[in-house]
Amino acid sequence: MMTIKLFGVTMGTNKTEEEIMKMEAEKNEQKQETTRPKRRKSRIKKTRTLSPLPPAPLPFPMMQTIHEMKGKDRIFILRKILEWSDTAAAENRFLVPKSEVLWWQVLSEEERRAVEGGAAVAVTVVDPSGGKYNMMLRKWFSVNQIVLNSGWRKFVDGYKLKAEIDSVQVWGFRSGSKLCFAFNVKRELQLQLQLPLH
């Protein structure tokens, strides 16, 4: 018989110290078997994408330009709230969130190989007013992400895009065999007038 003192009260047990230790070891083994292994925290920064609501209709000038380019195979890819790095002058690039649609339904096999191999793919981006921008789609291995650059800064400046306020809806399409994107800009957050408290 073993005795233990708990909160100033001495209590006895019918089990020996060996039996108690064996029971504790069995309990720990069962606990380890039933608990899932801890997931390692990813070092990749999660981007802020919006819920999968249906995208807004594309503006008429944008649709007109796509039609004039003989655009085909138009498909919605993603919606993203712009981050600071997407609008910063020093960065001059749009960080494309990981997208199964982009990778498997928009890019051709040849374009996937080129991007994975570090080469850039020339693309045309159509803005909401129907303007066209030449950009490059490439993988930045330093962040292990696909980016659009070489013309992105002009797009940001032209629309005075703001981080955490503006979002883009990205569509993919083909003009002949050339890969193209349509970027529809939306203001997500309305700046609210703050009234002084009395």
N, C-alpha and C positions, 0 to 999 in steps of 0.2 A: 504494500500500500504506500502511496506517495501522498505527501501533504504539500499544499501550496497556500501562500498567504496572498489574499486578494482584497484590496481596500481595507486592510486591517483585520480581516476575518480569515481565520485558518480553516481550510477546507481539505477534506481527504478524498482520494479517488481510489477505486478498486484496481486501477491499472498501474503497472510498473512504469518506470521512466523509459525503459526500452520499448514497451508497447506504445507509449505516447509518441515517442520519436518516430517509430515506424509508421504510425497513423499520419503524422504530419508529413512525412516523406511521400506517402501514397497520395495525400491530398495535393501536394505540390506537383507531383507527376500528372495527375488528372487535370489540374489547372493548366499546365503547360500544353497538354494535348488538345484541350478545348479552345484555347485562345489562339487567334490568328497571329502570324508573325507581323511585327510592326512594319508598316510601309515606310520606305525611305522617302524623305521629302525631296521633291524634284528641285533641281537648281534652275530649271527653266522658268522664267517669269511668265505667269499666266496673263494673257491679254484680256481686256474687257470686251467681250463680245455680248451682243444683246440677245434677248430671247428669240427663239425661232418663229417670230410672227411673220406673216406674209409681208414681203417688201412692198413699199409704196410704188404706185405706177411711175414709170419713167417719164420725165418731162418731154413735151412734144419736140423741142429743138434737138434733144438728145436722140429721140427715136428717128427724127428726120435724118440726122447725120448717119446713124447706124444703117438706115435704109439706103442712103446715097452710097455708103461703103459696101453695099450688097451684103450686109451682115447676116450671118446665119448661125444656127445652133446656139442661140442665146440662152444662157442658164444663170440663175442666181447662185452666187458663190457664198457670200457672207455679209454680215453687217458688223461694224466695229465702231466703238466710241474712240475717237482719236486720243492718243496718249501724248505726253509731253515730247517724247522722242520722235513722234510722227510729225510734229510741227516745229521742232527746233531747227533753226537755221544751220547749226553746226552739223546736224545729222544728215539732212537732205535725203531722207528715205522714208518709205512707208513699210512698216513691219507687217508682213502678211501673216495673220494667225494660221496655225495649222488647219488645213481644210482638206477633207477627203474629196470633196467635190472638185476643188482646184486640181489636186494631184491626180485623181483617177478619171475625171470626166471632162476636164478642160484641157489639160496639157497632153500633147501627143507623147508617144513613147520616146521619140527623138528629143523632144523638149525636156522631158524628165531626165533623160541621160545627160543632156547638156547642163542643166541646172545642178544635178548631183555631182557632175564632174568639175564644177566651178566656172563654167562658161556662162555668159549672159545671153538671154534671149530678147531680141528687139520686139517691143510691143507698142501698140497705139492705145492711148487712153482717151476716152471721150468724156467730156465734162457735161454738167446739166444744161449748159447753154449751147451745146453742140460743138464746142471747140475741141481740137485734137492736140494731144501732147505725145511726143515720142519719148518713151522710157525704156528702161532695161529691167528685166526680171532675172534675178540671180540669187544665189545662196550665199549668205555671209556666214562663213564657217566659224568666225569668232563668237557668234551668238547662236549658231546652228539653226538659222531661220531664213526663210525666203523673204526678199525685199524687192520693192520697186524703187528705182532711183533714176538718176540722170534725166531730170525734168520734173521730178516730184516737187522741188522747191517752188518752181513757177506756178504749179497748180495750187499749192498752199497759199502763196502770196496773192494769186488771182482771186481766191475765194475768202481770203482773210480767215483761214481756218484756225480755230482755237482748240487746244487740248481740253479734254473733259467736258466740252460743251457741244462740239460738232461730232457727227458720226458720218460714216460713209457706207453706202450699200453698194457692194461690188458685184457686177455682172460680168460674165465672160462670153465672148462670141468670136466668130471667125469672119475675116474679110478675105475671101479666097482661102489661102492656106495660112495667112498671117493671124497670129494670136492678138486679140484685142480685149480691152476691158472698158466697161462703162462705170463711172464713179458718180453715183447720185449722192449729193451732200444734203444732210438733214441737221437742223439745230435741235439737239436733244434736250438741253436744259435752258429754260427761259430765265434770264436774270431777273430777280425779284427786287422790287423797290423796298428798301428797308426803312420803316418809320421809326423815328426816335421815341423812346419810352419816356413818359413823364412821371 
